[in-house]
């Protein structure tokens, strides 16, 4: 998902060409697109998409904050831990 965020924020092709500069979105909006907005699209916003009491607690722990990372480096952020329904399924090494 971080690569999708990177693509939405930077709008750069695999060959390094900038396309649709006017279609770039903020990191915040890109994160919303892959979390709460995606849950809404699948009609799962009552149990997924944000961290709230009663929801499934699916989340990842990252080595850097995407909101404070240089936009070109977002795709290089590492997932340290994946938590599904409140339990770690991929622990940090």
NORMO-V218581 format. One record per helix or strand of 3 or more residues. SS is the DSSP state (~ for helix, > for strand). FROM is the first residue (numbers start at 1). LEN is the number of residues. If there is no record, write none. Layout:
BEGIN
SS | FROM | LEN
SS | FROM | LEN
END
This chain:
BEGIN
~ | 2 | 9
~ | 21 | 3
~ | 27 | 8
~ | 36 | 6
> | 59 | 4
~ | 66 | 3
~ | 71 | 6
> | 79 | 6
> | 87 | 4
END
